[in-house]
């Protein structure tokens, strides 16, 4: 149960902090631009499609998906931001900026960023609920995207649940340990 809760909190923090860090990495150093109107963005959709060539018809359908899902993802972001205090938002921004300067990936920086925000238990619960909604919304988006793509294009999509980085196998990995656990006492 605790492992599940930790996983949900981890996903929540990844969702909460991923968009600002990836956006910060793409921006130009030292230049702060004013707010300009831009097309509706769905970050995860952009990541999925970055290596896939789309036909004009597919591009039009993907744009429709963006228009449908961008407000939904924006509402979740807004809901997350309303949970945080101004001090927590500043701490998050500062931690993101520091991580960017150090060249860290989001996954490497996520724990430090979460720690810097000092979330209360109530905030963690609310963030977990939002993370669950985001996960469901992302699954719905993926299903609709799959109806647009060819089999060849589907093969190029990143696999769900694939973790990049260290493998969870070998010494020190989670799972059953030999010689550990409860043993029955035998009478000798």
C-alpha positions as CSV (number, residue, x, y, z in Angstrom):
1,X,0.0,0.0,0.0
2,X,2.8,2.4,1.0
3,X,4.7,1.5,-2.2
4,X,1.6,2.4,-4.3
5,X,1.2,5.7,-2.4
6,X,4.8,6.5,-3.1
7,X,4.4,5.7,-6.7
8,X,1.3,7.9,-7.0
9,X,3.2,10.8,-5.3
10,X,6.1,10.3,-7.6
11,X,3.9,10.4,-10.6
12,X,2.2,13.5,-9.2
13,X,5.5,15.3,-8.7
14,X,6.6,14.2,-12.2
15,X,3.5,15.7,-13.7
16,X,3.6,18.8,-11.6
17,X,7.2,19.6,-12.2
18,X,7.8,18.2,-15.6
19,X,6.2,20.8,-17.8
20,X,7.9,23.8,-16.2
21,X,11.4,22.2,-16.4
22,X,11.0,21.0,-20.0
23,X,9.7,24.5,-20.9
24,X,12.6,26.1,-19.1
25,X,15.1,23.9,-20.9
26,X,13.8,25.0,-24.3
27,X,13.8,28.8,-23.5
28,X,16.8,31.0,-24.3
29,X,19.2,31.7,-21.5
30,X,19.0,35.1,-19.9
31,X,16.1,36.3,-22.0
32,X,12.6,36.6,-20.6
33,X,9.9,37.0,-23.1
34,X,6.6,38.6,-22.5
35,X,3.4,36.5,-22.6
36,X,2.4,36.0,-26.1
37,X,-0.5,34.1,-27.4
38,X,0.5,30.7,-28.6
39,X,-1.3,27.7,-30.0
40,X,-2.8,25.3,-27.5
41,X,-0.1,22.9,-26.4
42,X,-0.3,19.4,-24.9
43,X,3.2,18.7,-23.8
44,X,2.9,14.9,-23.7
45,X,1.5,14.9,-27.3
46,X,4.5,16.9,-28.5
47,X,6.8,14.4,-26.9
48,X,5.1,11.4,-28.3
49,X,5.1,12.8,-31.9
50,X,8.6,14.3,-32.0
51,X,10.0,11.5,-34.1
52,X,6.9,10.7,-36.2
53,X,6.2,12.1,-39.7
54,X,2.5,12.9,-40.1
55,X,0.4,13.3,-43.2
56,X,-1.5,16.6,-43.7
57,X,-4.7,14.8,-42.8
58,X,-3.1,13.4,-39.7
59,X,-1.8,16.8,-38.7
60,X,-5.3,18.2,-38.9
61,X,-6.6,15.4,-36.7
62,X,-3.8,15.9,-34.2
63,X,-4.5,19.6,-34.1
64,X,-8.1,18.8,-33.2
65,X,-6.9,16.6,-30.4
66,X,-4.7,19.5,-29.2
67,X,-7.7,21.8,-29.2
68,X,-9.8,19.2,-27.3
69,X,-7.2,18.3,-24.7
70,X,-5.2,21.5,-24.1
71,X,-8.0,23.1,-22.0
72,X,-8.3,20.0,-19.9
73,X,-4.6,19.8,-19.2
74,X,-4.6,23.5,-18.5
75,X,-7.4,23.1,-16.0
76,X,-5.4,20.5,-14.2
77,X,-2.3,22.7,-14.1
78,X,-4.4,25.6,-12.8
79,X,-5.8,23.3,-10.1
80,X,-2.3,22.3,-9.1
81,X,-1.1,25.8,-8.9
82,X,-4.1,26.8,-6.7
83,X,-2.9,24.2,-4.2
84,X,0.5,25.8,-3.8
85,X,1.3,28.9,-1.8
86,X,3.2,31.8,-3.4
87,X,6.3,30.7,-1.3
88,X,6.0,27.1,-2.6
89,X,5.7,28.4,-6.2
90,X,8.8,30.5,-5.8
91,X,10.7,27.5,-4.3
92,X,9.6,25.4,-7.2
93,X,10.8,28.0,-9.7
94,X,14.1,28.4,-7.9
95,X,14.7,24.7,-7.8
96,X,13.8,24.3,-11.5
97,X,16.2,27.1,-12.4
98,X,19.0,25.5,-10.3
99,X,18.4,22.1,-11.8
100,X,18.5,23.6,-15.3
101,X,21.8,25.4,-14.5
102,X,23.3,22.2,-13.2
103,X,22.2,20.4,-16.4
104,X,20.1,17.9,-14.5
105,X,17.2,16.0,-16.2
106,X,13.8,16.3,-14.7
107,X,13.9,12.9,-13.2
108,X,17.2,13.6,-11.4
109,X,15.9,16.9,-10.0
110,X,12.3,15.8,-9.1
111,X,13.1,14.8,-5.5
112,X,15.0,17.9,-4.8
113,X,12.3,20.1,-6.3
114,X,9.6,18.3,-4.3
115,X,11.6,18.6,-1.1
116,X,12.1,22.3,-1.7
117,X,8.3,22.9,-1.9
118,X,7.6,21.5,1.5
119,X,4.1,20.2,0.7
120,X,1.8,19.4,3.6
121,X,0.0,16.1,3.8
122,X,-3.2,17.7,2.6
123,X,-1.4,19.2,-0.4
124,X,0.2,15.8,-1.2
125,X,-3.3,14.2,-1.2
126,X,-4.7,16.8,-3.5
127,X,-1.7,16.6,-5.8
128,X,-2.1,12.8,-5.9
129,X,-5.8,13.2,-6.9
130,X,-4.8,15.6,-9.7
131,X,-2.0,13.2,-10.8
132,X,-4.6,10.4,-11.1
133,X,-6.8,12.7,-13.2
134,X,-3.9,13.6,-15.4
135,X,-3.0,9.9,-15.9
136,X,-6.6,9.1,-16.9
137,X,-6.6,12.1,-19.3
138,X,-3.3,11.0,-20.8
139,X,-4.6,7.5,-21.3
140,X,-7.7,8.9,-23.1
141,X,-5.5,11.1,-25.3
142,X,-3.3,8.2,-26.2
143,X,-6.3,6.0,-27.2
144,X,-7.6,8.7,-29.5
145,X,-4.1,9.3,-31.0
146,X,-3.8,5.6,-31.7
147,X,-6.9,5.8,-33.9
148,X,-5.1,8.4,-36.1
149,X,-1.7,6.7,-36.5
150,X,-0.7,3.9,-38.9
151,X,0.7,0.7,-37.5
152,X,4.2,1.8,-38.5
153,X,3.8,5.1,-36.6
154,X,2.3,3.4,-33.6
155,X,5.5,1.3,-33.4
156,X,7.5,4.5,-33.1
157,X,5.5,5.8,-30.1
158,X,7.2,5.5,-26.7
159,X,6.0,2.5,-24.8
160,X,3.9,3.1,-21.7
161,X,5.5,2.2,-18.5
162,X,9.0,2.0,-19.9
163,X,11.5,3.5,-17.5
164,X,14.6,5.0,-18.7
165,X,17.8,4.8,-16.8
166,X,18.8,2.2,-14.2
167,X,17.4,-1.3,-14.6
168,X,15.5,-2.8,-11.7
169,X,17.3,-6.1,-11.7
170,X,20.4,-7.5,-10.1
171,X,22.0,-6.9,-6.7
172,X,20.3,-4.2,-4.6
173,X,17.1,-4.3,-6.8
174,X,13.7,-4.5,-5.1
175,X,12.1,-7.9,-4.8
176,X,12.6,-11.1,-2.9
177,X,15.9,-11.4,-1.1
178,X,17.4,-14.8,-0.5
179,X,17.7,-15.6,3.2
180,X,15.5,-12.8,4.3
181,X,12.0,-12.8,5.7
182,X,10.1,-14.9,8.2
183,X,11.4,-18.3,8.9
184,X,9.7,-21.0,10.7
185,X,11.5,-22.1,13.9
186,X,12.2,-25.7,13.9
187,X,12.6,-27.7,17.1
188,X,15.9,-29.5,17.3
